[in-house]
């Protein structure tokens, strides 16, 4: 938990309620730090139940007017919002780098992936179309409509302060819902800026409210009777808790949990290409990605030359502040998280994994108080080791060895996580078998991070997802709407009245 902040000359991150910045009633605050310097840059309020209640009531009051706004007009607001996000992409990337630590190019790319979901949401008039069948019975027609479900909420993680919120609230709002967003208290500023831009685009006041906080705020969201659906991205234990709590409280829920993403490399793969891809997928954003490749399964003769290439490329990565040109990898988000990841490296050594590259003790001149950790590479890792079993969420890449594609598939399928996976090969037959037999929600073929484009849906299997529907794409539209089936008859005077028996349509 963040420690209380002294009332220094630090700015306080406000809430966004009713179309304007407001102060929280809570007296608890947390630190927002710059991970590259270790300095506290602002303080953020930890909302209490009263703050959450006020935000929810505000969105509930805005719901009828927004719900009844024609989808075409909602789409026009979304189109203006798209333009404003594009115009302010660099500013949003700077806020991400400042509070999360990732490099500016990486932050800019993540903003772009979020913007693409807004592009998808601009097509909402078409996406909300229902079905119609004429004369399903004599003089009887049937059609369906998609309607918003009400006030929705999103709880988002620290690692993608723009992209993940944009996976949620634009689709929900385009569908006619109102939304309460609770971003990670570690990275609150980008969400506030996105809310301001949405108002500038013409979004009515109260349709999107932003609150901040820790477990107290989240629990208030989960328990609030005025919230009808909750979206979450985070760790598996919390995702399971949110899913179970929302289900008990009668809410619709999609809760995306943790991951341990594997990449299988076959001997026929272009190893230089595969190594470059794995370095980016394993160490990009300092490994703080739910779709990061953190486990490489090297098959047969691919193992030794692949590990040699990975070592060379991992040692060449330049570590430093995310806003500095030429830096490949920034710091981790907090000192506590850096120390936790470093502890996993200690554990891997104790368990007998071969430490090929050691990232502990990384120092960046001029940034001695930053939360830096260098790249780490383990070889000869086995499934019983903690460095394999746990989602480390840091720049630690582990290599396991398998004798065959069949063995590699079996190893991946035994994992309790099933978010994303990839295979590197030049064999179409091997790739096709992998696609068909692997029990994972998102699969890449010579693509290391298979995050689908915005008009497909994002989500894993097993302990990586709790709920039935994935995020964005048509599954996002389905999640944020309810289908209503309408059967109609317009009888003539000579039409017989319905009897007491079960009606049929013949």
Buried (B, 14 or more C-beta within 10 A) or exposed (E): EBEEBEEEEBEBBBBBBBBEBBEBEBEBBBBBBBBBBBEBBBBBBBBBBEBBBBBBBBBBBBBEEBBEBEBEEBBBBBBBBBEBBEEBBEEBBBBBBBBBBBBBBBBBBBBBBBBBBBBBBBBBBEBBEEEEEEEEEEEBBBBEBBBBBBBBBBBBBBBBBBBBBBBBBBBBBBBBBBBBBBBBBBBBBBBBBBBBBBBEBBBBBBBBBBBBBBEBBBBBBBBBEBBBBBBBBBBBEBBBBBBBBBEEBEBBBBBBBBBBBBBBBBBBBBBEEBBBBBBBBBBBBBBBBBBBBBBBBBBBEBBEBBBEBBBEBBEEBEBBBBBBEEBBBBBBBBBEBBEBBBEBBEBBBEBEBEBBBBBBEBEBEEBEBBBBBBBBBBBBBEEEBBBBBBBBBBBBBBBBBBEEBEBBBEBBBEBEBBBBBBBBBEBEEBBEBBEEEBEBBBBBBBBBBBBBEBBBBBBBBBBBBBBEBBBBBBBBBBBBBBEEEEEEEEEEEEEEEEEEEEEEEE
